[in-house]
């Protein structure tokens, strides 16, 4: 059993250092023949701990230490977990009174007592499915589900979401999304309440697949507005593949247009090429002078689709071109993967 002792340190004792104070209590406990526990090993010592040391010369009315007593005094709390306001907890003592009286000459009086749980903070209820956005992309018969956490909670560092069907979805299919799929619901609620002060109101929700579209087979089917999200992703690909030095800075990435390499089969996705104009500032060595360079590149996608809301999605990215062009400054040659010109139809830009 752990015992916490509160004591005062004042008067002439304020000049006693922390280590000497520890030795004082160790000797006092030993001389009183108290049933304190000892550590195991070749050099056993009393299990005793103190709060932060008080500086020499300072006084205090609230110093604390903790001792561990032996097995002659034990207690039990029942229940001791899963508690709510209003629950009753019984404190039961198990004291070897005869043994203690015989060895130490004292009688310990211990009385069982019942306490009522109160003042616990109420756990907040939350719906994890209000914290995610679920969408369906792709084409009818080959769609997929996507979900994104839009409300950041600490609980999502430990748990995520999972769908019972992810790919090859058709319009009207039912998909069940589960929060923390690998944990029992009751255990999950207990863990969330204990660690985060929140309790999920539901752990499963069914969604109906809708809004799937068809593969894009002609560039006239799409506009810059319908390609907005795709263009944003492609710009990130261009920046990543540019691999510029500290002397080079991209100042603009401008969308120019799209080419579709169609097979003529609407049931299969086609390859799409989104073309971009890249403007780069190039610094000449250690000077402050800069040159401006414009070149063109493309990002190749596959399985570009457009849905009923006129929004485009794609399955994956092949990358940018391997064609290399050189740009000479006064003292350095820079190279880029792209083209010096871009031809739309028969018009050279």
VENRAPE-V13707 format. One record per pair of residues at least 4 apart in sequence whose ideal C-beta (glycine too) atoms are under 6 Angstrom apart, sorted by the first residue. I is the first residue (numbers start at 0). GAP is how many residues later the second one is. Records with the same first field share a line. If there is no record, write none. Layout:
I = GAP  GAP
This chain:
0 = 68  72  73
1 = 64  66
2 = 64  66
3 = 62
4 = 60
5 = 58
6 = 56
7 = 53
8 = 4  51  54
9 = 4  49
13 = 43  45
15 = 4  5
16 = 39
17 = 35
25 = 20
26 = 4
28 = 5  7
32 = 71
34 = 34  35  37
35 = 10  31
36 = 10  31  33
37 = 6
38 = 5  6  8
46 = 21
47 = 19
48 = 17
49 = 15
50 = 13
53 = 4  6
68 = 4
71 = 24  27  28
72 = 22
73 = 20
74 = 18
75 = 16
76 = 12  14
77 = 12
82 = 4  34
84 = 32  33  35
86 = 30
87 = 26  28
88 = 26
89 = 24
90 = 22
91 = 20
92 = 17
94 = 13  15
95 = 4
96 = 11
99 = 4  8
100 = 6
122 = 70  74  75  76
123 = 74
124 = 74  76
125 = 72
126 = 74
127 = 51  72
128 = 76
130 = 18  20
131 = 15  17
132 = 15  17
133 = 13  73
134 = 11
135 = 7  9  73  75  76
136 = 7  9  176
137 = 4  5  6  167
138 = 73  74  75  76  166
139 = 30  31  72
140 = 29
141 = 26
142 = 26  69
143 = 22  23
144 = 18  21  30
146 = 14
148 = 7
153 = 42
154 = 37  41
158 = 21
160 = 16  18
161 = 16  19
162 = 12  14
163 = 12
164 = 10
168 = 4  40
170 = 38  41
172 = 36
173 = 32
174 = 32
175 = 28  30
176 = 28
177 = 26
178 = 24
179 = 8
182 = 4  5
184 = 18
188 = 10
190 = 4
191 = 4  6  7
192 = 6
210 = 96  97
212 = 92  93  94  95
214 = 54  90
215 = 5  6  88  90
216 = 45  49  53
218 = 39  41
221 = 4  5  90
225 = 84  86
226 = 4  85
229 = 82
230 = 24
233 = 40  65
234 = 18
236 = 62  80
237 = 15  38
240 = 79
243 = 4
246 = 36
247 = 32  34
248 = 32
249 = 30
250 = 28  30
251 = 27
252 = 23  25
253 = 23
254 = 21
255 = 19  21
256 = 18  87
257 = 16
258 = 14
259 = 10  12
260 = 9  10
261 = 8
262 = 5
268 = 33  34
270 = 31
271 = 29  32
272 = 25  27
273 = 25
274 = 23
275 = 21
276 = 19
277 = 17
278 = 15
279 = 13
280 = 9
281 = 9  11  47  52
282 = 7
283 = 5  45  46
284 = 46
290 = 38
292 = 34
294 = 41  43
295 = 42  43  46
296 = 23  24  41
297 = 23
298 = 21
299 = 18
300 = 13  16
301 = 13  14
302 = 11  12
303 = 10
304 = 8
305 = 6
306 = 4
319 = 17
320 = 16
323 = 11  13
324 = 11  15
325 = 7  9
326 = 7
327 = 5
340 = 7
341 = 7
342 = 5
